[in-house]
Amino acid sequence: MSLMISSVNQRLKWCWLVLVAFLLLTALTACSSGPDSPEDQVRALIEQATEAAERKAVDELHPLIADEYDDAQGHDKTFIKRLLLAYLMRNQSIHLFTRIKAVAMNGPDRAQAEVVVAMTGQPVEDAATFDWLRGELYHFVLDFIHRGGGDWELIQAQWRPANVGEFL
């Protein structure tokens, strides 16, 4: 009987030791990681928008566009929302292969991202498959404004056709 009690006590000690080690590790990780950098926040926003577009979740995409959106072609937020909706409705299946080439800060509340995107009707694993896939390749320069916390919104965009070499 005392052997059983000893065994149970030893297991409890190990459980406590593992729990304490886990809590210490979690606390150390939380203290050292800090908030994401603005560049990381912008990258996360682009990834979030990509996933929402593939799911055709228009309600998740519209809030990512700033009310004061204005681009070189004179397009405003309403036009971009309609353009986005038309693209999502026109295509039965949307798969986006994105490469974020760069994210640069232009002041404390402004960021610019350079992104190349392959828009296809089939999943894309890598740039080598572009040759046989029917899709559209675009190069985007996206300007974002910081709204506080981790919230960034698209305030301006430029785009042009891209070539496969830009993905490499």
VMD Tcl script that draws the C-alpha trace (Angstrom):
set ca {
  {0.00 0.00 0.00}
  {2.78 2.42 0.85}
  {4.38 1.61 -2.51}
  {1.16 2.68 -4.27}
  {0.95 5.90 -2.30}
  {4.58 6.63 -3.07}
  {3.94 6.04 -6.78}
  {0.90 8.33 -6.79}
  {2.85 11.04 -4.93}
  {5.68 10.79 -7.43}
  {3.24 11.15 -10.35}
  {1.66 14.18 -8.71}
  {5.11 15.74 -8.26}
  {5.87 15.15 -11.96}
  {2.52 16.60 -13.00}
  {3.16 19.71 -10.91}
  {6.68 19.99 -12.25}
  {5.45 19.76 -15.85}
  {2.66 22.27 -15.14}
  {5.06 24.76 -13.51}
  {7.55 24.37 -16.37}
  {4.76 24.94 -18.90}
  {3.53 28.06 -17.08}
  {7.06 29.46 -16.82}
  {7.71 28.81 -20.49}
  {4.41 30.44 -21.43}
  {5.17 33.48 -19.26}
  {8.66 33.85 -20.72}
  {7.34 33.57 -24.27}
  {4.64 36.17 -23.60}
  {7.16 38.59 -22.10}
  {9.68 38.25 -24.90}
  {7.45 38.21 -27.97}
  {5.88 41.66 -27.61}
  {3.38 43.04 -30.11}
  {3.79 42.39 -33.81}
  {5.78 44.98 -35.72}
  {3.82 47.25 -38.09}
  {5.35 45.36 -41.02}
  {4.10 42.06 -39.54}
  {0.64 43.57 -39.06}
  {0.51 44.63 -42.72}
  {1.67 41.19 -43.86}
  {-1.02 39.59 -41.69}
  {-3.64 41.92 -43.19}
  {-2.61 40.89 -46.72}
  {-2.82 37.21 -45.76}
  {-6.22 37.80 -44.13}
  {-7.50 39.56 -47.26}
  {-6.17 36.76 -49.48}
  {-8.00 34.11 -47.45}
  {-11.21 36.17 -47.39}
  {-11.08 36.65 -51.18}
  {-10.63 32.92 -51.75}
  {-13.71 32.30 -49.58}
  {-15.52 35.15 -51.38}
  {-16.16 36.76 -47.99}
  {-16.99 40.25 -49.24}
  {-18.17 41.30 -45.78}
  {-14.64 40.68 -44.46}
  {-12.94 42.55 -47.33}
  {-14.94 45.79 -47.39}
  {-13.85 46.96 -43.90}
  {-10.20 46.63 -44.97}
  {-10.66 49.50 -47.46}
  {-10.35 53.01 -46.01}
  {-13.32 55.35 -46.45}
  {-10.96 57.91 -48.01}
  {-9.54 55.39 -50.52}
  {-8.43 57.22 -53.67}
  {-6.07 55.98 -56.39}
  {-4.31 57.47 -59.41}
  {-7.20 56.46 -61.70}
  {-9.66 58.42 -59.56}
  {-11.32 55.32 -58.08}
  {-12.89 55.63 -54.65}
  {-13.93 53.05 -52.05}
  {-17.33 52.50 -53.68}
  {-15.76 51.76 -57.07}
  {-13.18 49.36 -55.58}
  {-15.90 47.55 -53.61}
  {-17.92 47.11 -56.82}
  {-14.85 45.97 -58.77}
  {-14.05 43.44 -56.07}
  {-17.63 42.18 -55.93}
  {-17.76 41.80 -59.73}
  {-14.52 39.78 -59.74}
  {-15.72 37.51 -56.93}
  {-19.12 36.96 -58.57}
  {-17.66 36.38 -62.06}
  {-15.36 33.59 -60.94}
  {-16.77 30.33 -59.65}
  {-13.57 29.33 -57.85}
  {-10.81 31.71 -56.77}
  {-7.31 30.70 -55.75}
  {-4.65 33.31 -55.06}
  {-0.94 32.63 -55.01}
  {0.70 35.65 -53.39}
  {4.26 36.75 -52.82}
  {4.81 39.72 -50.58}
  {7.96 41.19 -52.07}
  {8.40 44.02 -49.53}
  {6.70 45.99 -46.78}
  {8.12 49.43 -45.98}
  {7.07 51.99 -43.41}
  {6.46 55.53 -44.70}
  {6.13 57.25 -41.34}
  {4.56 56.01 -38.11}
  {1.08 55.43 -39.55}
  {1.74 54.65 -43.23}
  {3.00 51.50 -44.90}
  {3.51 50.38 -48.48}
  {3.54 46.76 -49.63}
  {4.67 45.35 -52.94}
  {2.81 42.13 -53.75}
  {2.61 39.87 -56.79}
  {-0.52 37.75 -57.16}
  {-1.54 34.90 -59.43}
  {-5.33 34.67 -59.68}
  {-6.49 31.28 -60.89}
  {-9.43 28.91 -60.73}
  {-7.24 26.11 -59.35}
  {-4.91 25.86 -56.36}
  {-1.34 26.95 -57.11}
  {1.50 25.25 -55.25}
  {4.42 27.18 -56.72}
  {5.42 29.53 -59.52}
  {6.53 26.63 -61.74}
  {2.87 25.68 -62.36}
  {1.92 29.06 -63.86}
  {2.85 27.92 -67.38}
  {-0.03 25.48 -67.68}
  {-2.58 27.24 -65.48}
  {-4.97 29.73 -66.96}
  {-4.81 32.70 -64.67}
  {-3.99 36.33 -64.34}
  {-0.74 37.64 -62.88}
  {-0.66 41.07 -61.25}
  {1.87 43.28 -59.51}
  {0.34 45.46 -56.77}
  {1.70 48.41 -54.82}
  {-0.59 48.84 -51.82}
  {-0.61 51.83 -49.47}
  {-2.00 51.38 -45.97}
  {-2.92 53.74 -43.15}
  {-2.77 52.74 -39.48}
  {-5.97 53.29 -37.51}
  {-4.67 52.35 -34.05}
  {-4.09 49.06 -32.32}
  {-3.36 46.54 -35.04}
  {-5.86 47.99 -37.52}
  {-4.59 48.93 -40.97}
  {-6.71 49.92 -43.98}
  {-5.98 50.11 -47.68}
  {-5.92 53.76 -48.72}
  {-4.49 53.48 -52.25}
  {-3.53 50.78 -54.73}
  {-1.75 50.57 -58.05}
  {-1.65 47.47 -60.19}
  {-0.37 46.26 -63.50}
  {0.03 42.90 -65.25}
  {2.97 40.88 -63.93}
  {5.12 38.15 -65.41}
  {6.16 34.82 -63.95}
  {9.69 36.10 -63.32}
  {8.36 38.51 -60.69}
  {7.34 35.56 -58.52}
  {10.85 34.14 -58.35}
}
mol new
graphics top color blue
foreach p $ca { graphics top sphere $p radius 0.5 }
foreach p [lrange $ca 0 end-1] q [lrange $ca 1 end] { graphics top cylinder $p $q radius 0.2 }
display resetview
